[in-house]
Amino acid sequence: MLAAQLSGPDPRVADDDFQVFYQGAATIAAGRSPYQGDFVSPPWFALAVAPLTVLPLLLARGLWLALNLALLLAATALAAACVGLRWHARQVALAAALYALWPPVEFGLRLGQNSVLVWTLTLAALRAAQTERYRWSGALLALGLVKPQLVWLFGLGLLVRAARQGRLRSLLFTAAAVMALAALAVALVAPDSYADLLAGRPHTWRYWESTVALPPLLAGLSGSPFVGIMLYLPVAALGAAVVVRQWATDADLAYLAALTACATLLLTPYAYPYDALLLALPLLWLAAESADLARAHPRCAAGVVAIVVAALLALERPADYEPSRFLGLLPPLGLLAALVLLRRSRRLAAASEPSAAG
């Protein structure tokens, strides 16, 4: 039923992203650069999608949707495990279905976006690091660079964590090996891809009028894209430094990953509403950490959940290309504040217990 609902085109857009991926993949399969039309992803992503081009577009789109629904199920299971929730298969399936029906995620699925793929790879990298399998973590992060704007901050954090545990070489080696193999494959199949990249041929669609990120927000407030970028750069550098410092001083990967998910949506220079699927991780972390409080005060917990759901439905606005789209920056900001406040309250409570016992 879910697949049937998502298989139809979204009436708010005239095109879909999977068609762009398909055309880029067909072009690189023919030995030419994928940057002939609207394709802007790394060329190795076009190479990865190329096997689907043996199918007609309609059938390939259906297979891509099925893959994305399977990945969404995997992402839900990985996120729950990351924050310590021991869910049964039915609970994971129900949460994944609700996840898929959240308007930003539904919009991305209908467009045929690849954000679910990148998010699943990132979560798998985090889980690998949680079990100190840094070789796998590095390889998965490298694969996730299909969307570097969603992965870069997690990459910095995991580099710091690996260095703290003396495993930096393992992470870097496998990441570099995967990236080198991907680059070599593109060079063998369609070497002119790199010439197009260096020439700046890929162009994003209406960046300043459509993305939900700080540069276009600051450009709109200042009246100048140049000023917007100049204002954004120090903010992004400072924010990234704060996040990296947190990874350097804290050992709780679940909390760090949830915090980084919020920070990514606030600091990335390039995001759309469907990228809000990252917020599932901080939401699950808050749910896991607040379980005892919810059992003690069920009515209060139900009220908080209702407010959060209403805010997420009202503020994350897919297919909104007006200035109101920047309301989508409020949920990650609010969840970030909730993460920090709950973590501090837990630490204060833990610190007061020994003194109270004494």
N, C-alpha and C positions, 0 to 999 in steps of 0.2 A: 504493500500500500504506500509506504514511504517513497519507494523508488518510482512508483507511478506518478505520485504527486510532484516529484522533483524533475521528472523527465521532460516536462513541458517547458517551453521558453518563457522567460520572465517578461511580462507585458511592459515593464518599465524600461527595457533596453531593446535596441533593434538588432544587436549582434551578441555573440557569446565568445568567451575567451577560448573555449576549447577549439573552436573553428580556427582561431589564430594559431594555436599550438599545432593543430593538424596541418595547416598550410606550411608552417615553418618546418615541421617534421618531414613533410613530403618533399620540400625543397632540398633539405639536407640529405635525404635519402637518394636524391638524384645527383648528389655530389656538388651542390651549390650552397652558398651561404644562405642561412634561413632568414636573413635580414632583408627580405625582398618586400615585405608588407609591413604589418603592425607588430611582428614578433620582436619582443625585447628581452626575453629570458636568455640566460647563458646558452651557448650553442650546444653544449652537451645535453641540455634538457631536450632540445629538439631531436638529438640523436636517440635519447632514451624513449621518446614517444614514437619514433619512426616505425617500429613494428606494427603500430596500430593503423598505419596508412595503407596496409594491404587490405583493410576492410573499407567498405563504403562509410562516408562521414557519419551517417545516422547510426549505423551499427557500432562504429568506433566510439561515438559519443555515449551510447548506452553502456558499453564496456567500461569507459572511463568513469561514468557515474557509479557503476557497481564497484569499481576499484576504490573510489573515494568513500563510498559508504562503508566498505570493509576497513579502510584506513581510519575512518571516524570511530568505528567500534574499537579498533586497536588503540587509537589515541585516548579514548575514554578510559580503557583498561589501564594504560600506561600512566595516565595522570592520576587515577585513583590509587594505583600502587605507589606512585612517587610520594604522595602525601600520607601514605600509611592506611588507607581505607581498604579493608578486606571485603570486597564486594563479590557476591556470587555472579555467575554468568547472566542471570536474569536481571539483576540490578544494573550491571554494566550495559546490557542491551536496552533497558528502559532509559537510562541516562543518555545513551548515545542517540536514541530516537528523539528525546527532548532536545538534545544538543543540535541535531540536524534540523529541527523545526524552529529553532531560534532564528528570527528573520535575517540577521547578518550571515549566519552559517548557511541557511537555506538559499540565500541570494548567491553566495559563492558556489554552492553545489550546482545551482541552475546555470550559472555562467560557465561551469566547467573549469573553475579556477584550480590552481595547484597548491593553495595555501594549506589544505588538509595534509597533503603529502609532506610538505616541509615541516609542519607542526608535529606530525607523527615521527619523523626522523629526529627532530630536536628532542622530543620526549624520550625516544629510545636512547639517544645519546646521554641524556640526563640519568636515565635508569642504569645505563652501563657504568657511568661514573659513580653512581650510588653503590654499586657492587665492585668498584675499583677495577673495572675492565676498560681501561683507558684506550687500548688499541681500538676496540669497537666504538668507543665514544668519539675518537678522532675521525674514524672512517664515516660514521653517521653524520657528524657535523659537516664534513666535506661534501657529502651528498646533499645536505640541506642548503648548501650555498646556491641552489637554484633560486632562492629568495634571500640574498645576503642581508637585506634590510630587516629581516625577521630573526636572523641567526647571529648576527655579529656580537650582540651583547652577551648572549649565552656563551658564545665562543670565548670571549674575554674572561668570563667568570670561570669556565671550565679549565682554561689555561692556568689561571691562578690556583685553582684547586689542585690540579695535577702537579703544579710546581711545589705546592705545600706538601704533597705526599710523595715527592720524588719520582713522579711518573710523567713528567713533562715530555721527555724524549719519546716515550711510547705514543702519547697522543699526537705529537707533532709528526712523527714518522708516518703513521698510518694516514693521517689527514693529508700530508704532502704526497704520499704514494697514490691515494685515490684521486686527488686533484691532477696529478701528473698523468695518470692513466686516462682520465677524462679528456684532458687537453690533447694528449697524443692521439686519441681516437678521433677527435674533431679534426686535427691536423692531417690525418690520413684520409678522412672521408671528404672533408670540405675545407681545405686550408684557407680559402678566401674569406671564411667567417671572421678570422682575426683581423684581416684588413678592414672589413666593414666595422668591426668593433673599434679599432683604432681611429677610424675616420669619423666615429660618432654617428654612424648611420641609424642605430636603433633610437627611436624617439617615443617617449611615453605619451599616452593619450591625455591631453588637456591637464597636465600636471597641476598647474596653479588653480584650476577651477574644479578639480574633482577629488584630489587626495585629502585625507584626514590626517594632517601632520603639522608640526610646528612651523616649518618654512612657509607654506602658503598662508597659514594663520597670521604669522608675523608680517608677511608681505602685504596681506590685506589691511592689517592695522596701520602699517607704516606707509602704505601706498606705493611701495617699490619692492620688486623681487630681490634686487641687490641688497637693499637694507634688510629685508627679511632673512636672507642667507647670513649676512654679517651678524645679525642678532642671534640667529639660531646656533651658529657654530660654537660660541662660548658656552651657551646653555647646554648643548649636547655634550661638549667636552667635560663640563663640570658634572653633569648628571652621570655620565659614564664613569667618571673617576669615583663618584660616591658609590655606585654599584660595585665597581671592582674592589674598592676598599672593604665593602661589606663581605664580598667573597673571600677577601684576605684575612678577615678577623672572625668569621662565623663558620661553623662546621655543619650546620643544619641545611643540607642540600634542598630539602623540600621547601623550606621557607625561602631560601635564596632563589630557587627556581620560580616560585610564585611571585616574589618581588621583582625578578628580572622580567617576567612576562608583562607586568604592569609597566615597568620602566621602558621596555622595548616599544610599546605602543605610544608612549609619551615622547620618546627621544628619536625614534626612527624618522628619517627624512621622507619616507615613502610608505604610505599605508592606505588601505581602503577599508570600508566597514566590515567586509568579510574577514579581515585579519583579526577582528575582535574575538575570533575563536580562541585566541591565547588566554582570554580571561577565564576560561574553564578551570585552569590550574589554580589561580588565587582563590576562586570561588570554592573549589574542593578543599583547599588548604584551610580556609576559614571554617568550612563545614566540619572538617575533621577536628580542628582545634576547639570548636565550640560545641562539640557533641554533648559534653557533660552539662554545660549551661543550658542547652536546649532541652535536655531531659528534666532539668530542675524547673525550668520556666517555659513550658511548651507554648503558652499563648504569646508570650513575648517573642519567642523564637519564630512563631508563625507570622507575627506582625513584621518582624525584620525581614524575613524571606519575601513576604508580599511587597515590601517597599523596594527591596533589591530587584526583584523580578520586574516590577513596574518601571523602575529607573532604567534597567537594561533594555526593556522594550521601547521606552520613550526616547532614550538618548542615542542609542545606536541606530542610525538611520540609513539603511542601504538605498542606493540609487538616489540619494539626495545630493544635488550638486549646487545647492545654495549655501550661503554662509552658515546656515543652521546645522550643516553637517559637522561643524567643529564641536557641537555638543557631544560628539562621540569621544572626545578626549576626557570628558568628565568621569565616565565609569572607571577607566584605569587609574585616574587620579584618586577617586574615592576609594577604590579597592586597595590602592597602595597605602593610603592613610590608615585604612582599617587593619591591614597587615601589620604595619609598624606599631599601631596602638595596642592591638591584641598581643603582639609579641612582647612589648614592654610591660604590659599588665601581667602577663604570665611570669616574666622574670622578676618583677617586683613581688608578686605573690610567693614565688619560690624562695626569694631572698628573705622574706619576712617569716617563713615557717620555722627556720632554726631559732630565730630570736624569740618567737612565740613559745616554742617548746622549752627554751631555756628559762 
